[in-house]
Amino acid sequence: MVQRVDVTGADGVRLAAWEFADPPEGHEDATGTAAGTGGPGGALLLHGLMGRASHWASTARWLSGRHRAVALDQRGHGRSDKPERGPYTREAYVADAEAVIEQLGLAPVTLIGHSMGALTAWQLAAKRPDLVRALVISDMRASALGAASQREWRDWFHAWPVPFATLADVRKWFGEDDPWVERPTAARGEFFAEVMTERADGWRPVFSRGQMLMARETWVHDAHWEELAQVRCPTLVVRGLDGELGRAEAHEMVRVLPRGQYAEVTDAGHLAHYDRPDAWRAAIEPFLDAVSRS
């Protein structure tokens, strides 16, 4: 079962959160049902730039056996609000995640973030250690990416052949024809098919590419090592062997983290949790088991 729960984020932005499986008896959600106390806390899953909560479905259903599992459509994404001018700042994304945890009673929460969502997760863990029990960082770099990276993304967005005539065209372009694809990847095509919606002229992304650039602009020019060092909870840094986070940087992140650990997913790229769900779960399960016993 998947249940939508609306939450109010920073600046009154309406956020769509998705709860997988029935909430444990006694928990309070945004609709005002009974509040629970104690227990292992919940799990909040944060997608990356351009993603949506549904990309976490496999992981969230698996987690629901041990946690109250909630995936969030972050502002500008999925079915959450997309204010024209934002803000799409780091502060806004962190405040949104903080609001979800508090309004849904998920603390002490296990935060699992991918890419941009991982950065939001560790920034929140640094800001509010009282809310966070454990953290999983998937394929997000702590180093600055720089202005050239932002220009490359802008050019890539302009290259999208939108509107797409069919979802099959979406899958083919993002899985095979996209010049950013080094090898054909069906999972990547499916990933982008999930963030398209049908309009009168064809299929277009549910998000604004301009807003995505606005969001990305707020983190690519800066390094985030200092905030990483402030994370006090147990933290697992996970990378796909063909992902964007290199092994050397991942190990340096583990070294900087006061309680850092490392895991990798073989035969996976940036979307390890999506294109290799079984291997992804195997990589993070020992960490989650250890946290639950602590």
N, C-alpha and C positions, 0 to 999 in steps of 0.2 A: 504493500500500500504506500502511495505517495500522497502527502497532504500539503497543500500550499498554506503558508502562514504569512500574512502581511505584517511587516515590521516598519517602524518609523526610524529612519536613519538621521544622520546629521542634517541640520537645516530643514528638517521636515520631509526629506526625500522618502518616498514610499519604496520599500524594498520587498521583493518577493523571496521568501525563504521556503525551502522544500524539505519536509520532514519525511524520512524514509522509515516505514513500518510504524506501528502504533506507538505513540509516546508512552513511556513507562507510567504506571499509575502514580498519581501524586504530583506530576510535574505541572507547572503553570506555563501556558503559552500566551501569545499576544492577545488571544481572545478572552483570557481571564479564567481559564480552567484551573483546577487546584494546584497549588505550589508544592513541590517536593523538597526534601532536604536530604543531605548526605548522598551516599552512592558515589559511583566513580566519575560523575560529571558527564557532560555530553561531548560530542565531536562536531566541530564546525569545519566544513570544507569550502575552500576559497579557490575558485577557478582563476586562470590567467587572463591576460588581455585578449579580448574578443571571445572568450569562453562563456559558458553558462552552467548553471547548477547541474543540468542533466548530464554533462560530461563526467560527473562524479557518480552516476547511478550505480555502476557495478561496485565501486568502493563503498559507497554509502549503504547499500543493501547488506554487504558483508559486515560492515561495522555495526549495523543495527543489532547484531546479535550480542554485542558487548557494550554499546553506548546508545544514547539517544542521538541519532545521526541526522544532522541538518546541513544541507548545501545551500549556499546563498547565490542568487543572481545579484552581483554587485552593481552599483549605480552605473548607468550607461549600458548595461548588458541585460540579456534575457528579457524577463518581464518586469524588471524593476524600472523605476523612473529614469528618464534620460533628459535631465534639464539641459536646455540648449546651451547655456553658458557655464554649466557646472555648478559648483566647483568640482573639478576632477583632480584634486590635489592628493598628496599622500595623507595629509591630515584628515581629509574627508573620508577616504577609504578606510583608514584606521578607526575613525570615529564610528563609521557605519558598522564595522565588525564588532566593535565594543558594544554598540547599542543592541545588536542581535543577541550577543551572549547574555547581556543583562536582562533584556526583555523576555527572552525565552528560558531563562534560568538554566543556562548550560554550564556555568562555572562549578567546579574547576574544569575547564574545557581542554580537550585535545585539539589543537589547531593543525589542520593539514592544508597546505597551500601549494599551488603550482604556479611557477613563474611569477607574474605580478602578484598573485594571491599569496605566494610564499613570502614576498617582501612585506606585504601588508601584515601577514601573520607574525613575522619576527619583529616588526616595528610595534605591533600591539603587545607582544610578549615583553618587550623591553619597557614599554610604557606602563602596562598594567600586569605586573607579575602575579598579583593576587587573583587574577582571573584565569590564568593559563597553567595547566598541569603539565603539558607536554607539547612538543612542536615537531612537525615533519615538514621539511623544506624540500620541495621537488624542483630541480633544474632551474634555479634562480641564482644569478651571479651577484656577488657583493661588490664587485669592482664597477667603476664607471664605464659606461659603454660609449659615451661621447657624441658629439654633434654629427659625425659621419654616419653613425648608426641611425640617428633620427632621420637624416636625409634619405638613407636607403629605405627605411620604412615608408616614408612619404612617396618615394618613387614606386615602391611595390604596390601600395594602395592604388596609385593612379593606373597601374598596369592591369588591375582586375577587369575582366571583360564583362562588367555588369551592364544591364541585367542579364542573368543566365536564363536561357529558354526553359530548361528543365533542371530538376535536381540531379539527374544523371550528368548533365553538363557541369554542375557544381562539383560533383564527385570526381569527374575526369580531370577538370582543370586543376583543382587543388591536390589531387592525388597523383597526377601524371604530368600535366602540361605546364604548371606553374614553374617559372625559371628558378624559383627557390628550392624546388624539389630535386634532391641529388639522386634519388632512386624512387621508382614508383612505390607509393604508399597508400594502400586502400584506406587504412584507418584515418589518414590525414584528410582524405576526401570525405569520409563520413563525419569527421569532426566538424568540418566547415558546413556540411549539409545541415547539421543540427542548428546552425546559427543563421539560417536563411529563412525568409518568409516570402510568400507569394504576393506580388503586387499586380496591378493591371498590366504592366509591361513585362513581367517576368519575375524571377527570383532575385531578391536583394538581401543584404545582411540586415539583421534585426538591429544592429548598432550603427552609429554614425562613424565613418572612418575618421572624420575630422575630430570627433570627441575622443576616439582612441589615441590619436596623435597628441591631443591635449593631455590625456592621462599619462602617456608615456614620457612626455616632455618633462614631467615633474620628477622623474627618477633617473633618466639615462645620463645626465650630466654629473651626477654625484656618486661617490662611493658610499657604501652602507656598512662598513666594517665596524664603526663605532657602536652603532645600534646593535649589531650582531653580538658584540662583546658584552652587551648589557643583558642578554637573554640568560636567565638563571635556571630555567627549567631544563629537563632532559630534552635534547634536540637531535633529530636524525636528519642528516643531509643526504639526499638521494639523487643520483644522476643516472640517466640513460647513457650507455656507452657512446652513442652517437648523438647525444643531446648538445645543448648550448653551454652547459657548465662543464668545463674541463676538469680532469682528474686532479691536477695540481691545485687549482683554485678551490675545488671541493675539499681537499685535505687541509688547505689553509683555513677554510671556514670552520672545519671541525676543530682545528688547533685554537682558533680564536674563541670559539664558543666555550664557556666554562664547563659545560656538560655535553659536549658534542660527540656524535657517533657518525659513522659513514656506512652507506650501502649503495649498491649499484644494480641496475637492471640490464642484463645482457640483451643484445639484439633489440634494443629500444632506443628511440630518439627523444626529442623534447617532450612528446606526449606519452611518456612511459605508462602512466596510469590508465590511459585510454587505449593504446594500441597493444599493450602487453599486460592486461589486468591480472592474470594469474601470477606472472613473474613479479609484478609490482606488489601484489599482496604478500607474496613470499618474502620479499625484501623488507617490508615494513612490519610484518607480524611479530618477529622476535622482539623488536623494540617496543611495540605496543604491549606485548605480554609482560615484558620486564617492568614497564611503567605501571601496569595494573597490579603487579605484585608488590610494588614499593609502597 
